[in-house]
Every structure is written in C-alpha cells, then in structure tokens.
C-alpha cells in the first residue's frame, strides 16, 4: 500500500510539471503578444494616465558620489521629467540637467512623449517637470515654474526641397509652411508674423510632406531639422535658410517641486558662468556624425 501511494504521489507530481510545461508556451506567447500590442500602439493616442508605461531613459550618476543604500537599494531620490520625442535639441538640455541634478543628489529619468502631451503631462503633475522649453509658458501651463538660468538655446530654420529658393528672413515665406504641433517657439514665430501654418504631428511627417511636394517649407528647430535631414530617407530635402529666430530654453518644474527651484538654479548658474554648459553643447555637436558642413558647428555657444 505504501508503495502504491508513493507511486501515485510521484505520478501526480510528474503530471503537474507536465501540465506546467504544456501551459508555459501559451503563457509566454500571451505575454509576448500583449507586449507587442502595447509597444506598437500609437503613443499619441494613449491617455495621459498611461504615460507611466512609456519607455524612459535612466541616467545614472555622473559624479561618482557615494549613494546611501540599505540592503543594496539606493535611497537617492529620483526626478521624472518629460521631453518631446525626436527633439534632438533636448539632448543638450538633458545632459546639462543630468549633471545639475546629480550634484543635488538626484537621479534623473526622462520620459519621451509626443510634443504637446509632454507639456500637458508635466503641467498636470503626472511628472515632476519638463526638460526645457522657451520662456513665459506660465500663462498657458500655470503649474509649471521656470528655473531662471537658461540651459540651452533653440534656433528656427526653414526646410524645403533641394533647389528651393533660399529663405533669408521669415517674411520671405509666402506659402503656408508646415509646423509641428507643440513646438512653442515656432507657434510664437508664425503668430507674431501672421503666417498661416498647417500643423502636423511630428518632424517625420513634416519632412515627408515637403519631400512629396505637398508643402514647400516646414519650420523646425535647427538641431532637430539638421539631424533629421541627415538621417532621413527623404534625400531631396535640406535646410534652406539661415537661423530665422532664436530663443533661450529654460527648465520647468511642477509646482509640487518648488523647493528645488532655488538650489537647482544656483547649480545651473555656476555651470553657466564657468562655461560648463557651453562645453556640454560643444561636446554634443562634436559627437554628431557628418556634422561638418551641416551648419551645426555654428551653434556651439549661446
């Protein structure tokens, strides 16, 4: 009897493992299917509450400072910021803030979102702030507070088909240009000059429409335009103007983080006065393949 019970027990154990092996591929496939569905969804169509699921870039400490830890886990606080996706000008700002926050003892996580949703998500407190934008956004986004020291600069240029007449100044644009929705500096520029702008969702869409002749020009931040053109599949587009307009960029924090504005501004002011911010910009431009001849070498300082 003991032998029979033992055998039956072993058989039961084997059958359980067998059933587990049978179901494991199904569970894995289901998980992969769900992951593929989530990652292939249009980020612009998702609700703000789903922003926490957006892939982020985590920047570790750059100063090599010792972090307090208990049981191997760090007690170093984390700041979560938003930034527009495909906005290369923000990469400079991220490098500056990475060093500044590190000196205050914070880790930095940056969430890349569609342009307009990036601002909305920062303003409603889903995140701690926005990496960098032009000045005076308080009237539109009242919960975002400016850190006074400029950390970067953005220049606006025109992009058109190769051979298109070069634009020397904003007033030369007589055809309705394309503008990427949420690029505040471009929106301010066209409004100030009473230029009617056709809005698109992102830079790739703008370049595609110019390449196909559906629009003559698009107005874009300089770094974004030149790097996008450099890597674009649309080989018949190029920058067709000098800098048409320039503005400084500032870091914004949500009102829940007002305690950080003063100490962070002190660090950024020191970085600005010592030339460290200019050095970060210069290093970034030097790291871009094919940089010479693109005009990027003229923008190392601001």
C-alpha positions as CSV (number, residue, x, y, z in Angstrom):
1,X,0.0,0.0,0.0
2,X,2.8,2.4,0.9
3,X,4.4,1.6,-2.5
4,X,1.2,2.3,-4.4
5,X,0.7,5.6,-2.6
6,X,4.3,6.7,-3.2
7,X,4.0,5.8,-6.9
8,X,0.7,7.7,-7.2
9,X,2.2,10.7,-5.5
10,X,5.1,10.7,-7.9
11,X,2.8,10.4,-10.8
12,X,0.8,13.3,-9.6
13,X,3.9,15.4,-9.3
14,X,5.1,14.4,-12.8
15,X,1.6,15.2,-14.2
16,X,1.7,18.7,-12.6
17,X,5.0,19.5,-14.1
18,X,3.8,18.2,-17.4
19,X,0.8,20.4,-17.3
20,X,3.0,23.3,-16.4
21,X,5.3,22.6,-19.4
22,X,2.2,22.4,-21.6
23,X,0.8,25.8,-20.4
24,X,4.2,27.6,-20.2
25,X,4.5,28.3,-24.0
26,X,0.9,29.5,-24.1
27,X,1.5,31.9,-21.2
28,X,4.8,33.2,-22.8
29,X,3.1,33.7,-26.1
30,X,0.3,35.6,-24.4
31,X,2.8,37.8,-22.7
32,X,4.7,38.5,-25.8
33,X,1.5,39.2,-27.7
34,X,0.4,41.7,-25.0
35,X,3.9,43.4,-25.0
36,X,3.9,43.7,-28.8
37,X,0.4,45.2,-28.7
38,X,1.3,47.7,-26.1
39,X,4.6,48.8,-27.7
40,X,3.2,49.1,-31.2
41,X,0.3,51.3,-30.2
42,X,0.3,54.9,-31.3
43,X,1.7,56.9,-28.3
44,X,-0.2,60.0,-29.4
45,X,-3.5,58.2,-29.0
46,X,-2.9,57.0,-25.4
47,X,-4.4,58.7,-22.5
48,X,-2.2,60.7,-20.1
49,X,-2.8,58.1,-17.3
50,X,-0.8,55.6,-19.4
51,X,2.3,57.8,-19.6
52,X,3.9,55.8,-16.8
53,X,4.1,52.9,-19.3
54,X,6.1,54.9,-21.8
55,X,9.7,53.8,-22.2
56,X,12.1,56.1,-20.4
57,X,15.8,56.8,-20.4
58,X,17.5,56.4,-17.0
59,X,20.7,58.4,-16.5
60,X,22.9,57.1,-13.6
61,X,25.1,59.3,-11.5
62,X,27.9,61.1,-13.4
63,X,29.9,62.4,-10.4
64,X,30.8,59.0,-8.9
65,X,29.5,60.2,-5.5
66,X,28.6,57.6,-2.8
67,X,24.9,56.9,-2.5
68,X,23.2,55.9,0.7
69,X,21.8,52.4,0.5
70,X,20.0,49.9,2.7
71,X,20.2,46.2,1.7
72,X,21.7,47.1,-1.7
73,X,18.8,49.5,-2.7
74,X,19.6,53.2,-3.2
75,X,17.9,55.9,-1.2
76,X,18.8,58.5,-3.8
77,X,15.6,60.3,-4.8
78,X,14.5,60.4,-8.5
79,X,13.2,63.2,-10.6
80,X,10.9,62.2,-13.5
81,X,10.9,64.8,-16.4
82,X,9.1,64.8,-19.8
83,X,10.7,65.8,-23.1
84,X,9.4,65.9,-26.7
85,X,10.2,62.8,-28.6
86,X,12.5,63.2,-31.7
87,X,13.6,66.6,-30.4
88,X,17.4,66.5,-30.6
89,X,17.8,69.9,-29.1
90,X,16.5,68.5,-25.8
91,X,19.5,66.1,-25.7
92,X,21.8,69.0,-24.8
93,X,19.4,70.1,-22.1
94,X,19.2,66.6,-20.7
95,X,23.0,66.4,-20.5
96,X,23.1,69.7,-18.6
97,X,20.3,68.7,-16.2
98,X,21.8,65.2,-15.7
99,X,24.9,66.9,-14.1
100,X,23.0,69.5,-12.2
101,X,20.6,67.1,-10.6
102,X,23.4,64.7,-9.8
103,X,25.2,67.5,-7.8
104,X,22.0,67.9,-5.8
105,X,21.8,64.2,-5.1
106,X,19.1,63.2,-7.5
107,X,18.8,60.6,-10.2
108,X,17.2,61.7,-13.5
109,X,14.6,59.8,-15.6
110,X,13.4,61.3,-18.8
111,X,10.2,60.2,-20.5
112,X,9.9,61.0,-24.2
113,X,6.4,61.8,-25.2
114,X,4.6,63.4,-28.2
115,X,5.3,67.2,-28.2
116,X,2.1,68.6,-26.8
117,X,1.4,65.7,-24.5
118,X,4.8,66.2,-23.0
119,X,3.8,69.7,-21.8
120,X,0.3,68.6,-20.7
121,X,1.7,65.6,-18.7
122,X,4.2,67.9,-16.9
123,X,1.6,70.6,-16.2
124,X,-0.9,68.2,-14.7
125,X,1.7,66.8,-12.3
126,X,2.0,63.3,-13.8
127,X,5.7,64.0,-13.9
128,X,8.0,66.4,-11.9
129,X,8.6,68.8,-14.8
130,X,9.6,69.5,-18.4
131,X,13.3,69.2,-19.5
132,X,13.4,72.6,-21.3
133,X,11.1,75.0,-23.2
134,X,11.1,78.6,-24.2
135,X,10.3,81.3,-21.6
136,X,6.9,82.5,-20.4
137,X,4.8,79.4,-20.6
138,X,3.1,80.2,-17.3
139,X,0.0,81.7,-18.9
140,X,-0.7,78.5,-20.8
141,X,0.7,76.0,-18.3
142,X,0.2,77.6,-14.9
143,X,1.5,74.7,-12.8
144,X,5.0,74.8,-14.5
145,X,7.5,77.1,-12.9
146,X,10.7,78.3,-14.7
147,X,14.2,77.8,-13.3
148,X,15.7,81.2,-14.1
149,X,19.1,80.2,-15.6
150,X,18.9,79.4,-19.3
151,X,20.3,75.9,-20.0
152,X,20.2,75.8,-23.8
153,X,19.0,77.7,-26.9
154,X,16.8,76.8,-29.9
155,X,17.1,78.3,-33.4
156,X,14.4,78.1,-36.0
157,X,15.2,77.3,-39.7
158,X,13.2,76.5,-42.8
159,X,13.5,73.1,-44.6
160,X,12.5,72.7,-48.2
161,X,13.2,70.6,-51.2
162,X,16.7,70.8,-52.7
163,X,16.8,73.6,-55.2
164,X,14.1,75.6,-53.5
165,X,14.7,79.3,-53.3
166,X,16.6,80.1,-50.1
167,X,14.7,81.9,-47.4
168,X,16.7,84.8,-45.9
169,X,14.1,86.0,-43.4
170,X,10.7,84.9,-42.0
171,X,8.9,87.4,-44.2
172,X,10.2,85.6,-47.3
173,X,7.8,82.7,-46.5
174,X,4.7,83.3,-48.6
175,X,3.5,79.8,-48.9
176,X,1.8,78.2,-45.9
177,X,4.5,76.3,-44.1
178,X,4.2,73.2,-42.0
179,X,4.6,73.4,-38.2
180,X,4.9,70.6,-35.7
181,X,2.2,71.0,-33.1
182,X,3.6,71.7,-29.7
183,X,6.8,73.4,-30.8
184,X,6.1,76.6,-29.0
185,X,8.9,78.7,-30.4
186,X,7.6,78.1,-34.0
187,X,4.0,78.7,-33.0
188,X,5.0,82.1,-31.4
189,X,7.0,82.9,-34.5
190,X,4.3,82.3,-37.0
191,X,1.7,84.1,-34.9
192,X,3.9,87.1,-34.5
193,X,4.4,87.4,-38.3
194,X,0.7,86.4,-39.0
195,X,1.8,83.4,-41.0
196,X,-0.8,80.7,-41.5
197,X,0.7,77.4,-40.6
198,X,-0.5,73.9,-41.4
199,X,0.1,71.7,-38.3
200,X,1.4,68.1,-38.4
201,X,2.1,65.6,-35.6
202,X,5.9,65.2,-35.8
203,X,9.1,66.0,-37.8
204,X,9.0,62.9,-39.9
205,X,5.5,63.8,-41.2
206,X,6.7,67.3,-42.0
207,X,9.7,66.1,-43.9
208,X,7.6,63.5,-45.8
209,X,5.1,66.2,-46.9
210,X,7.9,68.6,-48.0
211,X,9.6,65.7,-49.9
212,X,6.4,64.8,-51.7
213,X,5.7,68.4,-52.7
214,X,2.6,68.7,-50.5
215,X,4.2,71.7,-48.8
216,X,7.0,74.0,-49.8
217,X,8.6,74.6,-46.4
218,X,8.5,73.4,-42.8
219,X,9.8,75.5,-39.9
220,X,11.7,73.5,-37.4
221,X,14.2,73.9,-34.5
222,X,17.7,73.9,-36.1
223,X,19.3,70.9,-34.4
224,X,16.1,68.8,-34.9
225,X,16.0,69.8,-38.6
226,X,19.6,69.1,-39.4
227,X,19.9,65.8,-37.6
228,X,16.6,64.6,-39.0
229,X,17.6,65.6,-42.6
230,X,20.9,63.9,-42.0
231,X,19.2,60.5,-41.2
232,X,16.0,61.0,-43.2
233,X,15.0,58.6,-46.0
234,X,13.8,61.7,-47.9
235,X,17.0,62.6,-49.7
236,X,15.6,65.6,-51.6
237,X,15.1,67.8,-48.5
238,X,17.5,70.2,-46.9
239,X,17.8,73.3,-44.7
240,X,17.1,76.3,-47.0
241,X,17.6,79.2,-44.6
242,X,19.9,80.7,-42.0
243,X,18.7,80.9,-38.4
244,X,15.4,82.8,-38.7
245,X,14.7,83.2,-35.0
246,X,16.5,82.2,-31.7
247,X,15.4,81.9,-28.1
248,X,16.8,80.6,-24.8
249,X,15.5,77.4,-23.3
250,X,14.7,77.0,-19.6
251,X,14.0,74.1,-17.3
252,X,10.4,73.9,-15.9
253,X,9.4,72.2,-12.6
254,X,5.9,71.4,-11.5
255,X,4.6,73.5,-8.5
256,X,4.9,70.4,-6.2
257,X,8.7,70.8,-6.6
258,X,9.1,74.5,-6.0
259,X,11.6,73.7,-3.2
260,X,14.1,72.6,-5.9
261,X,14.0,75.8,-8.0
262,X,16.4,77.9,-5.9
263,X,19.1,75.2,-5.3
264,X,18.9,74.0,-8.8
265,X,19.2,77.5,-10.2
266,X,22.3,78.1,-8.1
267,X,24.0,75.0,-9.6
268,X,22.9,75.9,-13.2
269,X,24.1,79.5,-12.7
270,X,27.6,78.2,-11.7
271,X,27.7,75.8,-14.6
272,X,26.8,78.7,-16.9
273,X,29.4,81.1,-15.5
274,X,32.2,78.6,-15.7
275,X,31.5,77.7,-19.3
276,X,30.4,74.2,-18.5
277,X,27.1,74.4,-20.3
278,X,28.8,75.7,-23.4
279,X,31.3,72.8,-23.2
280,X,28.4,70.3,-22.9
281,X,26.8,71.8,-26.1
282,X,30.1,71.8,-27.9
283,X,30.7,68.1,-27.0
284,X,27.3,67.2,-28.2
285,X,27.7,68.9,-31.6
286,X,31.2,67.3,-32.0
287,X,29.6,63.8,-31.4
288,X,27.2,64.1,-34.3
289,X,28.4,62.1,-37.4
290,X,28.6,64.2,-40.5
291,X,28.4,67.4,-38.5
292,X,30.8,69.5,-40.6
293,X,29.0,71.1,-43.5
294,X,25.6,70.8,-41.8
295,X,25.8,74.2,-40.1
296,X,25.8,72.7,-36.6
297,X,29.3,73.9,-36.0
298,X,28.0,77.5,-35.8
299,X,25.7,76.7,-32.8
300,X,28.2,75.6,-30.1
301,X,27.6,78.7,-27.9
302,X,24.5,80.6,-26.9
